[in-house]
Amino acid sequence: MAKIGSPFYTTKENGTGLGMMTTIKIIQSHGGNVNISSIEGQGTTIEVYLPVVSPVPRL
């Protein structure tokens, strides 16, 4: 868990480890946040929070 979101850390044999880091950066660039919690043998919970904004009126 300490390394999740770090570039180049992966548990996949042929992975690059950039997917979660990229996802977190995109969410943060939109003013959001990601909380990740995991209990070994039980599962992982990923919560994504994004700010609410008013819709932009169409012209």
N, C-alpha and C positions, 0 to 999 in steps of 0.2 A: 504493500500500500504506500510506503514512503516514496516509491519511485514512480507511481502512476502519474502520467502527465509529463514525465521527463522525456526529452527527445532521445530516441534510439534505444529505449528500454522496451523490450517486448518479450512475451513468452511464446511467440509463434516462431517456428523454425525458419520460415522465409520472410518474416515481417521486418519492417523498418522501425516500428515504434513511434511513428509520427502521427498516427490517426487521432489518438486521444489528446495529444498536445495541441494539434491543429484545431480540434473541436473546442477545447477549452479556450484557446486564444480567440476564436471567432465569437464565442459566447461573451467573453470579457470585452471584446471590442464593441459589442452592442450594449454594454453597460450591465451585463448579466453576471451570474456567478454559478459555479458548479460545486456541489457537495457530494462526496463519495464516501460511503461507509461499507465495510465488508466484514463479515464474520466467517471465518474459515469453516467449511463444511456446511454452511447454511445459505450463503448467497451474498450478493452485492446489491446495494441500492445507490442509484445515481439520481440526484435531484438537480434539475436545471431551472434556474430562476432568470427570467427576463423581465425588463421593465415594461410597464404598460404605457403605451403612448396613444395619443389621439390620432385617428386616421387622417391622412392628408386629403383635403378635398380635391376631387378631380375637376379639372378645368374644361 
